[in-house]
Amino acid sequence: MGQQGYGIDILRLNDYARQIKEIHDMGVEIGIVIGGGNIFRGLSGAGRGFDRVKGDQMGMCATVINSLALSSALGAIGCKNRVLTAIRMEPIGEFYTKWKAIEAMERGEVVICSAGTGNPYFTTDTGSSLRGIEIEADVMLKGTRVDGVYTADPEKDPTARKYSEITYTEVLERGLKVMDLTAICMCQDNNLPIYVFNMDIVGNLKKVIEGEDIGTWVHK
């Protein structure tokens, strides 16, 4: 959404694409899961009277739109990529399987996994955890608007303190809003570490890959 109140900010989209290509050129195998809140959020839609299942399905479609936009932006700068969808949408995208995703990454393609888990009542956070576990990722990088995990929302509480690292258990016990509970529990059960950082600052993605301490580790 960038600086806009709705939809896709082309400048932000192109910034993301350039940062992704930058680490792709370093030889990093990349799987991406994108949300759809800049277009439609299923849960907030349910609060406005939409049927929850249909609202969530609309949210899944929003993630596909964002995935196609990112795919187009990556393609425009010469970064090979493939859009996979959790629900059948050929020819918009190929139907997701673990092996299809891994084979594409091994061929040097950026894999964009869209439509969440393909099921209502599950967030994109859970979709990210599921895909990360399935493709046997080394780490899940959660790009947000803030530079890590804090004791409280830093956008609302100026006294909020940032953690450099924290365990899954501490996140759950303290009720910290890193990701939804299902996603955190999945990562904990499958030992998938999470790194939370600010994706909106150009260059941060490469800094994370190079090991610079700019965010928060969530781990065992």
C-alpha positions as CSV (number, residue, x, y, z in Angstrom):
1,M,0.0,0.0,0.0
2,G,2.9,2.3,0.6
3,Q,1.9,5.9,1.0
4,Q,-1.5,5.3,-0.5
5,G,-4.6,4.6,1.5
6,Y,-5.5,1.6,-0.6
7,G,-4.2,-0.7,-3.3
8,I,-0.7,-1.0,-4.7
9,D,2.0,1.7,-4.5
10,I,4.2,1.2,-7.6
11,L,7.2,2.8,-5.9
12,R,6.9,0.5,-2.9
13,L,6.3,-2.5,-5.1
14,N,9.5,-1.7,-7.2
15,D,11.5,-1.2,-4.0
16,Y,10.5,-4.6,-2.8
17,A,11.3,-6.2,-6.2
18,R,14.8,-4.6,-6.3
19,Q,15.6,-5.8,-2.7
20,I,14.4,-9.3,-3.5
21,K,16.5,-9.5,-6.7
22,E,19.5,-8.2,-4.7
23,I,19.5,-11.2,-2.4
24,H,18.5,-13.5,-5.2
25,D,21.7,-12.5,-7.0
26,M,23.6,-13.5,-3.9
27,G,22.4,-17.1,-4.5
28,V,19.7,-17.1,-1.8
29,E,16.8,-19.5,-2.5
30,I,13.6,-17.5,-1.8
31,G,10.0,-18.4,-1.1
32,I,7.6,-15.5,-0.6
33,V,4.2,-15.3,1.0
34,I,2.3,-12.0,0.6
35,G,-0.7,-10.7,2.5
36,G,-3.6,-8.9,1.0
37,G,-4.6,-6.3,3.6
38,N,-3.9,-3.4,1.2
39,I,-6.9,-4.6,-0.8
40,F,-9.1,-6.6,1.5
41,R,-8.9,-8.2,4.9
42,G,-11.3,-11.2,5.5
43,L,-11.6,-10.7,9.2
44,S,-12.4,-6.9,9.0
45,G,-14.8,-7.8,6.1
46,A,-16.7,-10.2,8.4
47,G,-17.0,-7.3,10.9
48,R,-18.8,-5.3,8.2
49,G,-21.3,-8.0,7.5
50,F,-19.5,-10.3,5.0
51,D,-19.9,-14.0,5.5
52,R,-16.6,-15.1,7.2
53,V,-15.7,-17.8,4.7
54,K,-16.5,-15.7,1.7
55,G,-14.6,-12.8,3.3
56,D,-11.5,-14.9,3.8
57,Q,-11.8,-16.2,0.2
58,M,-11.9,-12.5,-1.0
59,G,-8.7,-11.9,1.1
60,M,-7.1,-14.9,-0.6
61,C,-7.8,-13.4,-4.0
62,A,-6.3,-10.1,-2.8
63,T,-3.0,-12.0,-2.0
64,V,-3.1,-13.4,-5.5
65,I,-3.4,-9.8,-7.0
66,N,-0.4,-8.7,-4.9
67,S,1.6,-11.8,-5.9
68,L,0.9,-11.1,-9.6
69,A,2.0,-7.5,-9.1
70,L,5.3,-8.6,-7.4
71,S,5.8,-11.2,-10.1
72,S,5.5,-8.6,-12.8
73,A,7.8,-6.2,-11.0
74,L,10.5,-8.9,-10.6
75,G,10.1,-10.0,-14.2
76,A,10.6,-6.4,-15.4
77,I,14.1,-6.3,-13.7
78,G,15.1,-9.7,-15.0
79,C,14.4,-11.8,-11.9
80,K,12.9,-15.2,-12.8
81,N,10.0,-16.1,-10.6
82,R,6.9,-18.3,-10.4
83,V,3.5,-17.7,-8.8
84,L,2.0,-20.7,-7.1
85,T,-1.6,-20.6,-5.7
86,A,-3.1,-22.6,-2.8
87,I,-6.4,-22.8,-4.7
88,R,-6.6,-23.8,-8.4
89,M,-6.4,-20.7,-10.5
90,E,-4.7,-21.8,-13.8
91,P,-3.6,-20.0,-15.9
92,I,-3.2,-17.2,-13.3
93,G,-0.8,-19.3,-11.3
94,E,0.2,-22.9,-10.9
95,F,-1.4,-25.0,-8.1
96,Y,1.0,-25.2,-5.1
97,T,2.8,-28.3,-4.0
98,K,5.9,-28.5,-1.9
99,W,7.9,-30.3,-4.6
100,K,6.9,-27.8,-7.3
101,A,8.1,-25.0,-5.1
102,I,11.4,-26.6,-4.2
103,E,12.2,-27.6,-7.8
104,A,11.5,-24.0,-8.9
105,M,13.8,-22.6,-6.2
106,E,16.5,-25.1,-7.2
107,R,16.2,-23.8,-10.8
108,G,17.0,-20.3,-9.5
109,E,13.4,-19.0,-9.5
110,V,11.9,-16.8,-6.8
111,V,8.7,-18.7,-5.7
112,I,5.7,-16.5,-4.7
113,C,3.1,-18.5,-2.7
114,S,-0.3,-16.9,-2.9
115,A,-3.8,-17.5,-1.5
116,G,-2.6,-18.2,2.0
117,T,-3.3,-21.8,3.0
118,G,-6.3,-22.0,0.7
119,N,-8.6,-22.3,3.7
120,P,-10.7,-19.8,5.6
121,Y,-10.0,-19.0,9.3
122,F,-6.3,-19.1,8.7
123,T,-4.2,-15.9,8.4
124,T,-1.4,-15.2,6.0
125,D,1.0,-15.5,9.0
126,T,-0.1,-19.1,9.2
127,G,0.3,-19.5,5.5
128,S,3.9,-18.2,5.8
129,S,4.6,-20.7,8.7
130,L,3.2,-23.6,6.7
131,R,5.0,-22.8,3.5
132,G,8.3,-22.2,5.4
133,I,8.0,-25.5,7.1
134,E,7.0,-27.3,3.9
135,I,9.9,-26.0,1.8
136,E,12.3,-26.7,4.6
137,A,13.4,-23.1,4.9
138,D,16.3,-22.1,7.1
139,V,14.4,-19.1,8.5
140,M,11.2,-17.1,8.1
141,L,11.8,-13.4,7.5
142,K,8.8,-11.4,8.5
143,G,8.9,-7.9,7.0
144,T,6.8,-5.4,8.8
145,R,6.6,-1.6,9.3
146,V,8.6,-1.8,12.6
147,D,12.2,-2.9,13.2
148,G,11.5,-5.9,15.4
149,V,9.5,-7.2,18.4
150,Y,8.7,-4.8,21.2
151,T,7.3,-5.0,24.7
152,A,4.3,-3.0,23.4
153,D,3.2,-1.5,20.1
154,P,6.0,1.1,19.4
155,E,3.7,3.1,17.1
156,K,1.4,3.7,20.1
157,D,3.7,3.4,23.2
158,P,6.9,5.5,23.1
159,T,8.2,3.6,26.2
160,A,8.1,0.3,24.3
161,R,11.4,-1.6,24.5
162,K,12.8,-3.7,21.6
163,Y,13.9,-7.3,22.0
164,S,17.1,-8.3,20.1
165,E,15.9,-11.9,20.5
166,I,13.1,-13.7,22.3
167,T,11.8,-17.3,22.5
168,Y,8.6,-18.6,21.1
169,T,7.4,-19.3,24.6
170,E,8.0,-15.8,25.8
171,V,6.1,-14.4,22.8
172,L,3.1,-16.6,23.6
173,E,3.2,-16.0,27.4
174,R,3.5,-12.2,27.0
175,G,0.9,-12.0,24.3
176,L,3.2,-10.1,21.9
177,K,1.8,-9.4,18.5
178,V,4.5,-10.9,16.4
179,M,2.2,-13.2,14.4
180,D,-1.0,-15.0,15.3
181,L,-0.9,-17.8,17.8
182,T,-1.3,-20.6,15.2
183,A,1.7,-19.4,13.2
184,I,3.9,-19.0,16.3
185,C,3.0,-22.5,17.5
186,M,3.7,-24.0,14.1
187,C,7.1,-22.4,14.0
188,Q,7.8,-23.6,17.6
189,D,6.7,-27.1,16.9
190,N,8.8,-27.4,13.8
191,N,11.8,-25.3,15.0
192,L,11.5,-22.7,12.2
193,P,13.2,-19.5,13.5
194,I,11.6,-16.1,12.7
195,Y,13.4,-12.9,12.1
196,V,11.2,-9.7,12.3
197,F,12.5,-6.6,10.7
198,N,11.4,-3.4,8.9
199,M,11.0,-4.2,5.2
200,D,10.0,-0.7,4.2
201,I,13.6,0.6,4.6
202,V,15.4,0.0,1.3
203,G,18.5,-2.2,1.8
204,N,17.3,-3.9,5.0
205,L,16.6,-7.2,3.4
206,K,20.2,-7.5,2.3
207,K,21.4,-6.4,5.7
208,V,19.4,-9.3,7.3
209,I,20.9,-11.8,4.9
210,E,24.4,-10.5,5.6
211,G,23.8,-11.0,9.4
212,E,23.5,-7.4,10.4
213,D,21.5,-7.0,13.7
214,I,18.6,-4.8,12.7
215,G,15.6,-6.8,13.9
216,T,14.5,-9.5,16.4
217,W,15.2,-13.2,16.4
218,V,12.3,-15.4,17.6
219,H,13.6,-19.0,18.3
220,K,13.6,-21.8,20.9
